[in-house]
Amino acid sequence: MQKIIRWIVLISLVVVALAPILPQFVWSFSHRWLFPSLLPSEWSLEPWEYAFSTSSRVGEAFISSMAIGIVVSLLSIIVGLPASRALALYDFRGKSVIEWLLMVPIIVPGIVATMGIHQVFIRLRLTDTFIGVCLVHLIPCIPYMVLVMSSVFANYGTDLEDTARTLGAGPVSVFRYVTLPGILPGLLVSTMFTFLISWGQYITTVLIGGGSIITLPMVLFPFIAGTNYSNAASISLIFVAPAILVLIFTSRQLGRESAVMGGFGKL
Amino acid sequence: MFDMKRMTLILVVLMMLVLSTTAAQDSDELMGEVPGYATWADVLAAVKGTTVNWHMWGGSDKINSDVDNDIGARVQELYGITLNRVPLVDTADVVNKILDESAAGVTTGSVDLIWINGENFRTLKDASLLYGPWSEAIPNAKFVNWADPSLAFDFGTPVEGYESPWGHAQFVMEYNTALVGDAPPKTFEDLTAWVEANPGLFTYPAIPDFTGSVFLRHVFYWAAGGPEPFLGPFDQAVFDQYAPKVWEYLNALEPNLWRAGETYPEASALTDLLANQEVAFNMGYGPGNAASSILEGKYPETIRTFVFDTGTISNNNFVTIPFNAPNPAGAMVIANFMLGEEFQLKMSDPALWGWLSPISPTMYSSDFQAAVAAFERHPATLSTEELAAGALPEPPSAWVTAMEQGWVENVLQK
């Protein structure tokens, strides 16, 4: 019975995520698609030819988005893992204040924070640099990492770690053989979410990267704003490809390890 | 002590230098002073192997490719400049970046060239955040008629050598002949009559949208019988004299607008509404937009354009260089190239760019004029003569702001 429910959840997740992409797929091959036609009256490969041309800059943007996403995910783990563990497992003065502060980047519009950070980054000579863009992406990424991981840690007891320690394991061994296997599914999921948050950043990249760093949203969003739907469709399909891969991967984790969803349930 | 041989050698080298610079200046020379460079040859010598970061609106795949092919590839061949085109959703993004950099005291930024006009130019110029003056001094500035108010002023802000024109724009109305027929309403009285007879098929973009705002300016010009009252500094008494007639006109129109005037669309949405035949009219600054949209498949074949009998507002696309541009020489060379005969011909060609040129064709060679005369015009594009005959100037930005606020208070909220 539980297996059937799991499959229903899995299938509906895939349908809900993929159905909106279908019209994008049709748009990306359309030359003329006007109301009230159900399908384009003229088809064309031009949107795809443009997406793969050097003029569109999609190729180089894909590579830099990927590189930034990977660096940001790694930095989020380094910062977010100890923080989420502390928030989930320990009680200390000012805990609720810190929890609230961690939520602030989600509540405050990114542009407001970024304008101030831009000034600071200019003085630190971090603007127009790769690492500057990675650091500014960390701001919206860390709350998600901490949120997901602290609910993973909340379900995770420290008893096994204590047992390992009484048996003589050092801190490295405890982390490697006990903690990491325990949180790995949750960690993978939250890392991929972090990656996607970085992947979708626009205004932070524009302000801090200043045109020296070109990411996928920077080549995609002008087409959406300019109602150039065919070109927007072909590039946005390239843009959502990693998200779909993440969804499939997460669904597989969900199918195998219900513990992950246990964590989400607490959100 | 006195080395005759050496002295002669130095003299000969000096002579050759003088000769070579004068030879170079014969074809291309600076027509005035630019900050940091004595001669155009110095500018050209400084740009070889450099990169120019050009920040520009990036919402058209056609303009993106055209800029890369017809400007980027050519300046690479001619001058060894690599053009790094940075696509923007909104030019205000890069203006904010320059303002932030200035506040933090950054003397070498990362932006070399910006496609700009109007409010964004005024913001940067008023804050003294532009390199220059330079645009009247570059060699091809000799083609520009700086006495023309539409080139000497950008929305009332004096250009004064701080930006260089590259394309001309004029407001046109687009209409669907399948819904309107072949005789569109070319006066505001006829427009009212048409809208009353065909409710729901006309609207204009919500102000302060760029396009909605220019439509509103046309109503003001109509109410005052011409643009003249609005061309000087802002005057509240003059504004109050004509504004009531404008609000009365627009409020009378409202019940018969699209969705009974309960809401006004964004400019991009209005384009979609025309494309999908939900409304019969669209409007905008691109006289060639209807033709290129038909060719790109965004519009049905039945779209045509017209201008009001009393004329329509025209302005220019400029490029400007920020005060902290790392490569102002490269930026000037590109701006200069864009005023040259080669690029202006491609830009005027309806089969390539399909823009209007800010330069009178008579300034260029007879070959250029013959080529322009031979262009085949798309039926949706009006002739250059017909457009130029009715070209009206933009008012200074202070008027624009007052009109926009007035519309929100007296039309939107009524």
Interface residues (C-beta under 8 A of the other chain):
Chain A: S30 H31 R32 W33 L34 F35 P36 E42 S44 Y50 S53 T54 S55 S56 R57 M115 H118 Q119 I122 R123 T127 D128 Y202 I203 V206 L207 G210 G211 S212 I214 M218 V219 F221 P222 F223 A225 G226 T227 N228 S230 N231
Chain B: N53 H55 W57 G58 G59 S60 D61 N64 S65 D68 N69 N84 V86 P87 L88 V89 D90 D93 V94 N96 K97 D100 E101 A103 A104 V106 G109 S110 V111 S268 A269 T271 D272 A275 N276 Q277 E278 E296 G297 K298 P300
